[in-house]
Amino acid sequence: MLENLRKTFSIGRKALLLIVAGSLAWALTMVKSGLRYDYGVGFWGPNGHDGVWHLSLARSLASGSLEMPIFAGEQIKNYHLGFDLLLALVNRITALPVSVLYFQIFPPIMAIFIGFLTYKFVLNWKKSQAAAFWSTFFVYFGGNLGWILTLLKGGGLGGESVFWAQPAILTLINPPYAMSLVFILLGLNLMIRLKIIPSAIVFGLLIQIKAYAGIILLGALLPLALYEYWKKHTFNYLKLLVISCVISFVIFLPNLTSGSLLEFKPFWFLETMMSFPDRVGWSQFGEAMVNYRLGGQWLKAFAAYGIALLIFWYGNLGTRFVDEFYWVKIIKSKKLELIDVFIGSAIVIGLLGAMLFVQKGTAWNTIQFYYYSLFFVSIIAGVVFAKIKTNLLVAGALIFMLPTTVGALKHYLPSRPPAMISNDELDALEFLSNQPKGVVLVMPFDRQAASDAADNPPRPLYLYESTAYVSAYSSQPVWLEDEVNLDITGYDWQARRKKLVGMLKRNNQSEMKEFLREENISYVYVVEPGNIVFEGLTKQYSENGVRIYKLGYN
């Protein structure tokens, strides 16, 4: 396959080796997760939460249901389903397990296509193999300067999220983001050849793959269309914008049911970056900048926030800051190309999205706006790097960039993961998956118990984070789990949790049975230590501390 792609994209062997190396490096963050080991199924990095959520959603979609699998009785809303629909479709066609597709098959395929499409786009745009090579290199290995701070603090190499944004090496831990890059690059390769209808279809579909990508790309098409009309008096990109917008609205608006999911909260990332101990951690500076703003000391506030913005910008860019030489040069020469306008607009929109908005429920999620800024900066940095003739400068830049990649990978290479599903639970979940379809009640997530177990990895998922693992591995809808994604998607899960916690405290078996009937709950999934309130139900499964009850009488 690689050789055929190499010939199709006119890529030299040196570039092919880069794409293979970059794809393998990226895949290391995913391929070990979801497999069964002696202790059960292991999950590295955020895969214990994010990966399990996508397994739950894809398995539900594969069954033909649009019900929210982690909030039974409600339809899926306020979420981009493109990646999970594709996962579900391939599962139905091939019968390959969703977990294998998600962790072992899709990641390297997406990584390969991102590399090839990046190379092809830059080659078509700049007519330079060197520029295409280095842009592809930065897309794969672009890193920040967080490792310097962690090294100075005695923490060794690391710091991949010190400035909030993730480095390129972690692209695949967010598969919808990775898939959106494939679509962006495919659209760009079509757009640069003025294939208006195909590129409009690709860009229009983006919002259902990754909403942040859709917002940024549609936003960047507007200045592109205006600039094209001003320079050439043609309407090619205006047509592209209009068609893309129509497709986006048609496919996404029916899924948007709760209004805006974003909250206007300027510079939240700057304030938390400076204040939080797991970020830059300069608490005195962070407190001062907020106090200046609240106290109306606007001159001091302007200076403090300006410094924080520079730390955020250049800390995340690392050696990719060389992209700024490109912009200075083309502005001075007044040779601004149409693609320059598009890429520059996308960079600015991504930065503004992160600086001005947070997501309701999970504030930090909007840092993903900025991921696209870094992606396009990586492309421009490669174009600049291709013109550097001094080997010492190239070596110096690489020395400052690659430690982030090495530091980030150390979380995915240890033999023991931070989270797991034990063999005992896997057996119970398999039993549950073979039962007639019915809503499952799981116990509310206990954050204090999870915190107490933090020093003893691998932790079972019920002591790791509020996750979707019961719905993911039983293929049954769950009444309430994964509170994190329920927050992100705007469900009123707190009312359900409060009701359940109250009944568990009252420990009244009759009240519990009535509640189960009212909520159409068929099964109760309990991991020891359990609650005797369920002992009046029919015990269907009881092995090694895991019990499954069914509504009924013994």
C-alpha positions in Angstrom: 0.0 0.0 0.0 2.8 2.5 0.9 4.6 1.9 -2.4 1.4 2.6 -4.3 0.7 5.7 -2.3 4.3 6.8 -2.9 3.9 6.5 -6.7 0.4 8.2 -6.6 1.7 11.1 -4.6 5.1 11.4 -6.4 6.9 11.0 -3.1 10.6 10.2 -2.9 12.0 7.4 -0.7 13.3 9.9 1.8 9.9 11.3 2.3 8.4 7.9 2.4 10.7 6.9 5.3 9.7 10.1 7.1 6.0 9.2 6.7 6.6 5.6 7.9 8.6 6.8 11.0 6.1 9.6 11.8 3.1 7.2 11.5 4.8 4.6 13.7 5.6 7.2 16.3 2.1 8.5 16.4 0.6 5.0 16.5 2.6 4.2 19.7 0.1 6.3 21.6 -2.8 4.0 20.6 -1.9 0.5 19.6 -1.1 -0.9 23.0 -4.5 0.1 24.4 -7.6 -2.0 24.1 -5.7 -5.3 24.1 -6.1 -8.0 26.6 -3.1 -8.7 28.9 -2.7 -10.9 32.0 -4.6 -8.4 34.2 -7.3 -7.6 31.7 -7.7 -4.9 29.0 -5.2 -2.0 29.4 -5.5 1.6 28.6 -2.6 4.1 28.3 -2.9 7.9 28.5 -6.4 9.3 28.0 -7.5 6.2 26.2 -9.0 5.0 29.4 -11.6 7.7 29.1 -11.7 9.1 25.6 -11.1 5.8 23.8 -13.8 4.0 25.8 -16.3 6.8 25.0 -15.8 6.3 21.3 -16.1 2.5 21.7 -19.4 3.0 23.5 -20.7 5.4 20.9 -19.6 3.4 17.8 -21.0 0.2 19.2 -24.3 1.8 19.8 -24.4 3.3 16.3 -23.4 0.0 14.8 -26.5 -1.5 16.4 -28.6 1.0 14.5 -29.5 3.2 17.6 -29.2 6.9 17.9 -29.9 6.7 21.7 -27.2 8.2 23.9 -25.5 5.0 25.2 -24.4 6.6 28.5 -27.7 8.4 29.2 -30.5 5.9 28.3 -33.7 7.3 27.1 -32.3 10.4 25.4 -31.1 10.8 21.8 -27.5 11.8 20.9 -27.2 15.5 20.6 -24.6 18.3 20.4 -21.8 15.9 19.2 -20.0 15.4 15.9 -20.7 11.8 14.9 -18.6 11.5 11.7 -15.7 9.5 13.0 -17.9 7.2 15.1 -20.3 6.6 12.3 -17.4 5.5 10.1 -16.1 3.3 12.8 -19.6 1.7 13.2 -19.9 1.3 9.4 -16.6 -0.5 9.0 -17.4 -2.7 11.9 -20.7 -3.7 10.3 -19.1 -4.3 6.9 -16.0 -6.2 8.1 -17.1 -7.7 11.4 -13.8 -6.5 12.9 -14.2 -5.6 16.6 -14.7 -1.9 17.2 -11.9 -1.9 19.7 -9.4 -3.3 17.2 -10.5 -0.8 14.6 -10.3 2.1 17.0 -6.9 1.3 18.6 -4.9 -0.8 16.1 -6.2 -0.2 12.6 -7.6 3.3 12.1 -4.7 5.2 13.9 -1.8 4.1 11.6 -4.0 4.5 8.5 -5.0 8.1 9.4 -1.4 8.9 10.3 -0.2 7.7 6.9 -2.8 9.6 5.0 -2.0 12.8 7.0 1.6 12.5 6.0 1.0 11.8 2.3 -1.7 14.5 2.0 0.5 17.1 3.7 3.4 16.3 1.4 1.2 16.4 -1.7 -0.5 19.7 -0.7 2.8 21.6 0.0 4.4 20.1 -3.1 1.5 21.3 -5.3 1.5 24.7 -3.6 5.2 25.5 -3.3 6.6 23.2 -6.1 9.4 22.3 -3.7 10.2 18.8 -2.4 12.3 20.2 0.4 9.3 22.4 1.6 7.0 19.4 1.4 9.4 17.2 3.3 10.0 19.7 6.2 6.3 20.6 6.4 5.5 16.9 6.8 8.2 16.6 9.4 6.8 19.4 11.5 3.3 18.0 11.2 4.5 14.7 12.7 7.1 16.0 15.2 6.3 19.6 16.0 6.7 20.1 19.7 6.6 22.8 22.4 9.1 24.0 25.0 7.4 22.6 28.0 10.3 20.1 28.5 12.5 23.0 29.5 10.3 23.9 32.4 9.9 20.4 33.7 13.6 19.8 33.3 14.4 22.9 35.4 11.9 21.8 38.0 13.6 18.4 38.3 10.9 16.5 36.6 12.9 15.2 33.6 11.7 15.3 30.0 8.0 16.0 29.8 5.8 19.1 29.9 3.8 18.2 26.8 0.8 20.2 28.0 2.5 22.9 30.2 1.2 25.5 27.8 -2.2 23.7 27.5 -1.9 22.6 23.8 -0.7 19.1 23.0 2.3 18.4 20.8 1.9 16.8 17.4 2.9 13.3 18.7 -0.4 13.1 20.5 -2.6 13.7 17.5 -4.0 10.2 17.4 -5.3 10.1 21.0 -8.0 12.4 19.6 -9.2 10.4 16.5 -11.9 12.8 15.4 -9.2 15.5 15.3 -6.9 13.3 13.3 -9.7 12.4 10.9 -10.5 16.1 10.5 -6.9 16.7 9.5 -7.3 14.1 6.7 -10.4 15.9 5.5 -8.8 19.3 5.7 -5.8 18.2 3.7 -8.0 16.3 1.2 -10.0 19.5 0.8 -6.9 21.7 0.4 -5.5 19.4 -2.3 -8.8 19.7 -4.2 -9.2 23.4 -3.5 -5.8 24.3 -4.8 -6.8 22.6 -8.1 -10.1 24.5 -8.1 -12.1 21.4 -7.7 -14.9 23.4 -6.1 -17.7 20.9 -5.7 -15.6 18.0 -4.3 -13.7 20.3 -2.0 -17.0 21.9 -0.8 -18.4 18.5 0.0 -15.2 17.6 2.0 -15.2 20.9 3.9 -19.0 20.8 4.5 -18.7 17.3 6.1 -15.9 18.6 8.5 -18.4 20.0 11.1 -19.8 16.5 11.6 -16.3 15.1 12.1 -14.9 17.8 14.4 -17.0 20.8 15.1 -14.0 23.0 15.8 -12.5 22.2 12.4 -15.8 23.1 10.7 -16.0 26.4 12.4 -12.3 27.3 11.6 -12.4 26.2 8.0 -15.7 27.9 7.2 -14.4 31.0 8.9 -11.2 30.9 6.9 -13.0 30.6 3.6 -14.7 34.0 4.0 -11.6 36.2 3.9 -10.3 33.9 1.1 -13.4 34.5 -1.0 -13.2 38.3 -0.3 -9.5 38.4 -1.2 -10.1 36.4 -4.4 -12.8 38.8 -5.5 -10.6 41.8 -4.7 -7.6 40.5 -6.6 -9.1 38.6 -9.4 -12.8 39.5 -9.5 -13.8 35.9 -9.6 -16.1 33.9 -7.3 -14.6 30.4 -7.1 -14.0 30.5 -3.4 -17.3 32.3 -2.6 -19.0 29.3 -4.3 -16.9 27.0 -2.2 -17.9 28.9 0.9 -21.6 28.9 0.2 -21.9 25.2 -0.7 -19.8 24.2 2.3 -22.0 26.2 4.6 -25.1 24.7 3.2 -23.8 21.2 3.7 -22.6 22.0 7.2 -25.9 23.4 8.3 -27.9 20.6 6.8 -25.9 17.8 8.5 -25.2 19.4 11.9 -28.1 21.6 12.9 -30.5 18.7 13.4 -28.0 17.4 16.0 -27.7 20.7 17.8 -30.5 20.9 20.3 -29.3 23.0 23.3 -28.1 26.2 21.7 -24.5 27.4 22.1 -22.2 25.0 23.9 -19.5 27.8 24.1 -19.2 30.4 26.8 -17.5 33.8 26.3 -14.7 33.8 28.8 -11.7 35.7 27.4 -8.2 34.6 28.3 -9.2 31.7 30.6 -6.3 29.6 29.2 -3.8 32.4 29.9 -4.9 32.8 33.5 -5.0 29.0 34.2 -1.7 28.4 32.3 0.1 30.8 34.6 -1.7 29.8 37.8 -2.2 26.0 37.7 0.7 24.0 39.2 0.5 21.4 36.4 1.0 24.1 33.8 3.5 27.0 33.9 2.7 27.3 37.6 3.8 30.9 38.1 1.0 31.5 40.6 2.1 35.0 41.7 2.0 36.2 38.1 -1.3 34.5 37.5 -2.9 36.1 40.6 -1.5 39.5 39.7 -2.9 39.5 36.1 -6.3 38.6 37.3 -6.3 41.2 40.1 -5.2 43.9 37.6 -8.2 43.1 35.5 -10.7 42.9 38.3 -9.3 46.1 39.8 -9.5 48.0 36.6 -5.7 48.6 36.3 -5.9 48.3 32.6 -2.4 49.3 31.7 -0.9 46.7 34.0 -3.5 44.1 33.0 -2.7 44.7 29.3 1.0 44.2 29.9 0.5 41.1 32.1 -1.9 39.4 29.7 0.4 40.4 26.8 3.3 38.6 28.4 1.2 35.6 29.2 0.0 35.5 25.5 3.6 35.5 24.3 4.5 32.7 26.7 1.4 30.7 25.4 2.2 31.4 21.8 6.0 30.8 21.7 5.9 28.1 24.4 3.6 26.1 22.3 5.3 26.9 19.0 8.8 25.9 20.0 11.0 26.0 17.0 8.0 26.4 14.8 8.2 30.1 15.5 10.2 30.3 12.3 6.9 30.5 10.5 6.8 34.2 11.4 9.7 34.9 9.0 7.4 33.6 6.2 4.6 36.0 7.1 7.0 39.0 7.5 8.5 38.3 4.1 5.3 38.0 2.1 3.7 41.0 3.8 6.8 43.1 3.0 6.9 41.9 -0.6 3.2 42.3 -1.0 3.0 38.8 -2.6 0.2 37.4 -0.6 -1.2 34.3 -2.3 -4.8 33.0 -1.9 -3.6 30.0 0.1 -1.7 32.4 2.4 -4.9 34.2 3.2 -6.7 30.9 3.9 -3.9 29.5 6.1 -3.3 32.8 7.9 -7.0 33.2 8.6 -7.3 29.6 10.0 -4.3 30.3 12.3 -5.9 33.5 13.6 -9.4 32.0 14.0 -8.0 29.0 15.9 -6.1 31.3 18.3 -9.0 33.6 18.9 -11.4 30.6 19.5 -9.1 29.4 22.3 -8.5 32.8 23.7 -12.1 34.0 23.8 -14.2 30.9 24.5 -14.4 27.9 26.8 -16.8 25.0 26.6 -19.7 24.8 29.0 -19.2 22.0 31.5 -15.6 21.2 30.4 -13.8 24.5 30.0 -10.5 23.2 28.7 -12.0 21.4 25.7 -11.8 24.6 23.5 -8.0 24.4 23.5 -8.8 22.2 20.4 -9.4 25.4 18.5 -5.7 26.1 18.8 -4.7 22.6 17.6 -5.6 23.7 14.1 -3.5 26.9 14.5 -0.5 24.7 15.4 -1.2 22.4 12.5 -1.1 25.2 9.9 1.9 26.8 11.6 3.7 23.5 11.3 3.1 23.6 7.5 4.5 27.1 7.2 7.4 26.4 9.5 8.4 23.5 7.1 8.3 25.9 4.1 10.7 28.2 6.0 12.9 25.4 7.2 13.4 24.2 3.7 15.4 27.3 2.9 17.7 27.0 5.9 21.2 26.0 4.6 23.1 25.9 7.9 23.2 22.4 9.3 24.0 23.8 12.8 20.7 25.7 12.8 18.8 22.7 11.6 20.4 20.5 14.3 19.7 23.1 17.0 16.1 23.4 16.0 15.6 19.6 16.2 17.3 19.4 19.6 14.8 21.9 21.0 11.8 20.3 19.3 12.2 16.5 19.7 12.4 16.2 23.6 8.6 16.9 23.7 8.0 13.9 21.5 10.2 11.7 23.7 8.7 13.0 26.9 5.1 12.5 25.7 5.8 8.9 24.5 7.0 7.8 28.0 3.4 7.8 29.1 2.5 5.2 26.5 5.5 2.8 26.5 5.5 1.4 30.1 4.4 -2.2 30.3 1.8 -1.4 33.0 -1.0 1.1 32.1 -2.6 3.6 34.4 -6.1 2.1 33.8 -7.7 -1.3 33.0 -10.8 -3.4 32.9 -10.0 -6.6 34.9 -10.6 -10.1 33.6 -13.3 -10.6 36.2 -15.2 -7.5 34.9 -14.6 -8.5 31.3 -16.3 -11.9 31.9 -19.2 -10.1 33.6 -19.6 -7.6 30.8 -19.5 -10.3 28.2 -22.3 -12.1 30.1 -24.3 -8.9 30.1 -23.7 -8.4 26.4 -25.4 -11.7 25.7 -28.6 -10.7 27.6 -31.7 -9.3 26.0 -31.4 -5.5 25.3 -32.2 -3.5 28.4 -31.1 -0.4 30.3 -28.3 -1.0 32.8 -27.8 0.9 36.1 -24.2 1.3 37.3 -23.1 2.8 40.5 -22.3 6.6 40.6 -18.7 7.4 40.1 -16.9 7.9 43.5 -14.2 10.5 42.9 -12.8 10.2 46.4 -12.3 6.5 46.1 -10.6 7.0 42.7 -8.3 9.5 44.2 -7.4 7.1 47.0 -6.5 4.5 44.5 -4.4 6.8 42.3 -1.1 5.4 43.6 -1.8 1.8 42.7 -1.9 1.4 38.9 -3.4 -0.1 36.8 -6.7 1.1 38.4 -10.0 -0.4 37.3 -11.9 2.1 35.2 -14.6 2.5 37.9 -11.7 3.9 40.1 -10.1 5.9 37.4 -12.6 8.3 35.9 -16.3 8.5 35.1 -16.2 6.5 31.9 -18.5 4.7 29.5 -16.9 1.3 29.9 -20.1 -0.6 30.9 -22.0 0.5 27.8 -18.8 0.1 25.7 -18.1 -3.5 26.7 -21.7 -4.7 27.2 -23.2 -3.0 24.2 -26.2 -2.2 26.5 -27.5 1.4 27.1 -26.6 2.7 30.6 -28.8 4.9 32.7 -26.0 7.2 33.8 -22.2 7.0 33.2 -19.3 9.1 31.8 -20.3 12.3 33.4 -17.5 14.1 31.6 -19.0 13.6 28.1 -22.5 14.3 29.4 -21.2 17.6 30.6 -19.6 18.3 27.2 -22.7 17.4 25.3 -25.1 19.4 27.5 -27.2 16.7 29.3 -28.8 17.4 32.7 -27.0 14.4 34.3 -26.7 15.9 37.7 -30.5 15.4 38.5 -30.2 11.7 37.7 -27.1 11.3 39.9 -28.6 13.2 42.8 -31.7 11.0 42.7 -29.6 7.8 42.6 -27.2 8.8 45.3 -30.2 9.7 47.6 -31.8 6.3 47.1 -28.6 4.5 47.8 -28.2 6.4 51.0 -31.8 5.6 52.1 -31.1 1.9 51.3 -34.8 1.1 50.9 -35.4 -2.0 48.7 -39.0 -1.2 47.9 -38.2 2.3 46.8 -35.3 1.0 44.7 -37.6 -1.5 42.9 -40.1 1.2 42.2 -37.4 3.5 40.8 -36.1 0.8 38.5 -39.6 0.2 37.1 -40.2 3.9 36.6 -36.9 4.3 34.7 -37.3 1.2 32.6 -34.1 -0.2 34.0 -33.6 -3.9 33.4 -30.2 -4.7 34.9 -28.0 -3.5 37.8 -24.2 -3.8 37.4 -22.4 -3.8 40.8 -18.7 -4.2 41.6 -17.8 -5.0 45.2 -18.3 -3.6 47.7 -22.0 -3.5 46.8 -25.2 -2.2 48.4 -27.7 -4.6 50.0 -30.5 -2.4 48.5 -30.3 -4.6 45.4 -30.5 -8.0 47.2 -34.3 -8.1 46.6 -33.6 -8.4 42.9 -32.9 -11.5 40.8 -29.2 -12.1 40.9 -28.2 -13.2 37.4 -24.4 -13.2 37.7 -22.1 -13.3 40.7 -18.5 -14.1 40.2 -15.3 -12.7 41.7 -16.9 -9.7 43.3 -19.0 -8.6 40.2 -22.7 -9.0 40.4 -25.5 -8.4 37.8 -29.1 -8.1 39.0 -32.3 -8.2 37.0 -35.5 -6.5 37.9 -37.7 -9.1 39.5 -38.0 -11.3 42.6 -35.9 -14.2 43.8 
